[in-house]
Amino acid sequence: MLDALFFAGLVFCFIAMILQFLGAAFQKETYRKYAWRIFLAGFAASTLYLFARGLKAGRIPMSNQFEFAATFAWGIALILIILKERVKADWLVTAAIPMVFLILSYAAFQPRGINELMPALRSVWFVFHIGTAAFSYACFVLAGAAGIRYLYAEKNGHSGQELEDIDFMIYRLISLGLLLLTVTIISGAIWAEQAWSSFWTWDPKEVWALITWLLYSVFLHLRLNRKWRGHRMAVFAIAAVPVVLFTFIGVNTLMPGLHSYGAAGLKNLL
C-alpha cells in the first residue's frame, strides 16, 4: 500500500510534467489545467504516503536518504502550490514540476525500508534540524527554477514588469531558504553538542552546509549592497542549485562521515 502511494505520486508528477510541457510548447491552456490537476493529485498521494509512513514508523519520516528526498520533493511541491494559488506565480510551474519529478525519481532508487532511529537521532531537535533543511533546499531549488523562467522570459522579450516580478521572487525564495538553512545549522550545532559533545566537527555535511550558506549569503550581499538585479542574479540562482544538490546527494554518497550511518545500511541526513 505504501509503495503504491509513493509510485502513484511519482507517476502523477511525470504525467503532469509532460502535459505542462505540451501546454507550454503549443500554448494549450487545457493541457496546463489538466497538468495542474494531476500534479495536485500527485501531491495528495505523496502527502498520504508520508503521513502513512510516519504512522507506521512512529516518527517523522525524515531519517534517511529516501525519506529526506521524498520530503524534499514534497516541500518543493507545497511551496509551488502556495506560490501559484496565493501570488499567481503560474510562470513557475513549467520549470518547477520537473524539479519535483527528478527528486522523487532519485528517491525511488533509494532503499525504502523503515528502520528504527539510532540513539543519536532521538532528539527534540530532529524535526527542527531536518525539517528546516528540507524546506531550505526546496526554496533554493525553486529559486533556480525561477531563474530558468527569468532567462526564458528575457530571451523571448517578455515585459519588464514580469521580469521584475520573477527577479523579486528569486530574491524572496533565497532569503527564506537562507533563513531556514541558518536554523538548520544552528539547531544542528546544538544537536551535535548533545549527541557528540561538540558543536562543530568539520564533518563533510557540516562543511558543505556552511559552503551552501556562504554561497547564498553572497547572493544577498550582491543583491542588497551591490544592487545586482536581473540576468546575472538569475544565472546565480541557477548555478547555485548544483551546490545544494551536492550537499544533499554528493556528500552522503562520496564523503562518509558522522552524518552517514553505515550500520543501519542507510545514509542518514542530519
C-alpha positions as CSV (number, residue, x, y, z in Angstrom):
1,M,0.0,0.0,0.0
2,L,2.8,2.4,0.9
3,D,4.7,1.7,-2.2
4,A,1.6,2.2,-4.3
5,L,1.0,5.6,-2.9
6,F,4.6,6.7,-3.4
7,F,4.7,5.5,-7.0
8,A,1.3,7.0,-7.7
9,G,2.7,10.4,-6.7
10,L,5.7,9.8,-8.9
11,V,3.6,8.8,-12.0
12,F,1.2,11.6,-11.5
13,C,4.1,14.0,-11.4
14,F,5.5,12.6,-14.6
15,I,2.2,12.9,-16.4
16,A,1.7,16.4,-15.1
17,M,5.2,17.4,-16.3
18,I,4.6,16.0,-19.8
19,L,1.2,17.8,-20.1
20,Q,2.7,21.0,-18.8
21,F,5.5,20.9,-21.4
22,L,3.0,20.2,-24.1
23,G,0.8,23.1,-22.9
24,A,3.7,25.5,-22.8
25,A,5.0,24.3,-26.2
26,F,1.7,24.5,-28.1
27,Q,0.1,27.2,-26.0
28,K,-2.7,24.9,-24.9
29,E,-4.4,26.1,-21.7
30,T,-6.4,23.0,-21.4
31,Y,-3.2,20.9,-21.2
32,R,-1.9,23.2,-18.5
33,K,-5.2,22.9,-16.5
34,Y,-5.1,19.1,-16.6
35,A,-1.4,19.2,-15.8
36,W,-2.0,21.2,-12.6
37,R,-4.9,19.0,-11.5
38,I,-2.9,15.8,-12.0
39,F,0.0,17.5,-10.1
40,L,-2.3,18.2,-7.2
41,A,-3.4,14.6,-7.3
42,G,0.3,13.5,-7.1
43,F,0.9,15.9,-4.2
44,A,-2.1,14.4,-2.4
45,A,-0.7,10.9,-3.0
46,S,2.7,12.0,-1.7
47,T,1.1,13.6,1.4
48,L,-0.8,10.5,2.2
49,Y,2.3,8.4,1.7
50,L,4.4,10.5,4.1
51,F,1.6,10.6,6.7
52,A,1.1,6.8,6.5
53,R,4.8,6.1,6.6
54,G,5.2,8.3,9.6
55,L,2.4,6.5,11.4
56,K,3.9,3.1,10.6
57,A,7.4,4.2,11.6
58,G,6.1,6.0,14.7
59,R,8.2,9.1,13.9
60,I,8.5,12.0,11.4
61,P,9.6,10.3,8.1
62,M,12.9,12.2,7.5
63,S,15.5,9.9,9.0
64,N,17.3,8.5,5.9
65,Q,18.2,9.4,2.3
66,F,14.9,8.1,0.9
67,E,12.7,9.8,3.4
68,F,14.6,13.1,3.2
69,A,14.4,13.0,-0.6
70,A,10.6,12.3,-0.5
71,T,10.1,15.2,2.0
72,F,12.4,17.5,-0.1
73,A,10.2,16.9,-3.2
74,W,7.1,17.3,-1.1
75,G,8.4,20.6,0.2
76,I,9.1,21.9,-3.3
77,A,5.5,20.9,-4.4
78,L,4.0,22.5,-1.3
79,I,5.8,25.9,-1.8
80,L,5.0,25.8,-5.5
81,I,1.2,25.3,-4.8
82,I,1.3,28.2,-2.3
83,L,3.0,30.5,-4.8
84,K,0.7,29.6,-7.6
85,E,-2.5,29.8,-5.6
86,R,-1.6,32.8,-3.4
87,V,0.6,35.0,-5.6
88,K,-0.5,33.6,-9.1
89,A,3.0,32.6,-10.0
90,D,1.8,30.4,-12.8
91,W,5.0,31.1,-14.7
92,L,6.9,29.0,-12.2
93,V,5.0,25.7,-12.8
94,T,6.8,24.6,-16.1
95,A,10.3,24.8,-14.5
96,A,9.3,23.6,-11.0
97,I,7.3,20.4,-11.7
98,P,10.4,18.7,-13.3
99,M,12.4,19.5,-10.2
100,V,9.8,17.6,-8.1
101,F,9.8,14.7,-10.5
102,L,13.6,14.4,-10.6
103,I,14.0,14.4,-6.8
104,L,11.1,11.8,-6.5
105,S,12.9,9.7,-9.1
106,Y,16.1,9.9,-7.1
107,A,14.1,8.8,-4.0
108,A,12.7,5.9,-5.9
109,F,16.2,4.4,-6.3
110,Q,16.9,4.6,-2.6
111,P,16.2,1.8,0.0
112,R,12.7,2.3,1.2
113,G,12.9,0.1,4.3
114,I,11.6,1.6,7.6
115,N,14.3,1.4,10.4
116,E,14.4,2.4,14.0
117,L,16.0,5.7,14.7
118,M,19.6,5.5,16.0
119,P,20.1,6.8,19.5
120,A,21.9,9.9,18.2
121,L,18.8,10.8,16.1
122,R,16.3,10.6,19.0
123,S,16.2,14.2,19.9
124,V,13.7,17.1,20.1
125,W,16.0,18.8,17.5
126,F,15.2,16.1,14.9
127,V,12.2,17.9,13.3
128,F,13.8,21.4,13.6
129,H,17.1,20.4,12.0
130,I,16.0,18.1,9.2
131,G,12.7,19.8,8.5
132,T,14.3,23.2,8.0
133,A,17.0,21.6,5.8
134,A,14.4,20.1,3.5
135,F,12.4,23.3,3.1
136,S,15.6,25.4,2.7
137,Y,16.7,23.2,-0.1
138,A,13.2,23.4,-1.6
139,C,13.4,27.2,-1.6
140,F,16.8,27.2,-3.3
141,V,15.7,24.7,-6.0
142,L,12.6,26.8,-6.7
143,A,14.8,29.9,-6.9
144,G,16.8,28.1,-9.6
145,A,13.6,27.2,-11.4
146,A,12.5,30.9,-11.3
147,G,16.0,31.7,-12.7
148,I,15.3,29.4,-15.6
149,R,12.0,31.1,-16.2
150,Y,13.7,34.6,-16.0
151,L,16.2,33.7,-18.7
152,Y,13.4,32.3,-20.9
153,A,11.2,35.3,-20.5
154,E,14.1,37.7,-21.1
155,K,15.1,35.8,-24.3
156,N,11.5,36.0,-25.6
157,G,11.1,39.7,-24.9
158,H,8.5,39.5,-22.1
159,S,7.5,42.6,-20.3
160,G,9.8,44.4,-17.9
161,Q,7.2,44.0,-15.1
162,E,7.2,40.3,-15.5
163,L,11.0,40.2,-15.3
164,E,10.9,42.3,-12.2
165,D,8.3,40.0,-10.6
166,I,10.4,37.0,-11.3
167,D,13.6,38.7,-10.0
168,F,11.9,39.6,-6.8
169,M,10.5,36.1,-6.4
170,I,14.1,34.7,-6.7
171,Y,15.2,37.1,-4.0
172,R,12.3,36.2,-1.7
173,L,12.9,32.4,-2.1
174,I,16.6,32.7,-1.5
175,S,16.0,34.9,1.6
176,L,13.6,32.4,3.1
177,G,15.9,29.5,2.1
178,L,18.9,31.1,3.8
179,L,16.9,31.9,6.9
180,L,15.8,28.2,7.1
181,L,19.3,27.0,6.4
182,T,20.6,29.2,9.3
183,V,18.1,27.5,11.6
184,T,19.3,24.1,10.2
185,I,23.0,24.9,11.0
186,I,22.3,26.3,14.5
187,S,19.9,23.5,15.5
188,G,22.4,21.0,14.1
189,A,25.2,22.5,16.2
190,I,23.1,22.2,19.4
191,W,22.1,18.7,18.5
192,A,25.7,17.7,17.7
193,E,26.8,19.0,21.1
194,Q,24.2,16.8,22.8
195,A,25.0,13.7,20.6
196,W,28.8,14.0,20.2
197,S,29.8,16.6,22.8
198,S,31.0,19.0,20.1
199,F,29.1,21.9,18.4
200,W,31.2,21.5,15.2
201,T,33.3,18.6,14.0
202,W,34.1,19.6,10.4
203,D,32.1,16.7,9.2
204,P,31.7,16.8,5.3
205,K,27.9,17.5,5.7
206,E,28.6,20.4,8.1
207,V,31.3,21.8,5.8
208,W,29.1,21.7,2.7
209,A,26.1,23.1,4.6
210,L,28.3,26.0,5.5
211,I,29.5,26.4,1.9
212,T,25.9,26.5,0.8
213,W,25.1,29.1,3.4
214,L,28.1,31.3,2.4
215,L,27.2,31.0,-1.3
216,Y,23.6,32.2,-0.8
217,S,24.9,34.9,1.7
218,V,27.0,36.2,-1.2
219,F,23.8,36.3,-3.3
220,L,22.1,38.5,-0.7
221,H,25.2,40.7,-0.3
222,L,25.3,41.3,-4.1
223,R,21.5,42.0,-4.1
224,L,21.3,44.3,-1.1
225,N,24.7,46.0,-1.1
226,R,25.8,45.9,-4.7
227,K,22.2,46.3,-6.1
228,W,22.7,43.5,-8.5
229,R,19.4,42.6,-10.3
230,G,18.0,40.7,-13.2
231,H,20.0,38.5,-15.6
232,R,23.1,37.8,-13.5
233,M,21.2,37.1,-10.4
234,A,19.0,34.6,-12.3
235,V,22.2,32.9,-13.5
236,F,23.5,32.9,-9.9
237,A,20.3,31.2,-8.7
238,I,20.6,28.5,-11.3
239,A,24.3,28.0,-10.9
240,A,23.9,27.6,-7.1
241,V,21.5,24.7,-7.4
242,P,24.2,22.0,-8.1
243,V,25.9,23.0,-4.8
244,V,22.6,22.4,-3.0
245,L,22.2,19.0,-4.7
246,F,25.8,18.1,-4.0
247,T,25.3,19.0,-0.3
248,F,22.2,16.7,-0.3
249,I,23.3,13.8,-2.5
250,G,27.0,14.1,-3.3
251,V,28.2,14.4,0.3
252,N,26.2,11.4,1.5
253,T,27.4,9.3,-1.5
254,L,31.1,10.3,-1.7
255,M,32.1,11.7,1.7
256,P,31.0,9.4,4.6
257,G,31.2,10.9,8.0
258,L,29.2,11.4,11.2
259,H,26.1,12.1,9.0
260,S,26.2,8.6,7.4
261,Y,25.2,5.6,9.4
262,G,26.5,2.5,7.6
263,A,25.5,0.2,10.4
264,A,21.9,0.8,9.5
265,G,22.5,0.2,5.8
266,L,21.3,3.7,5.0
267,K,22.8,7.1,4.5
268,N,21.1,9.3,7.1
269,L,20.8,13.1,6.9
270,L,21.1,15.4,9.9
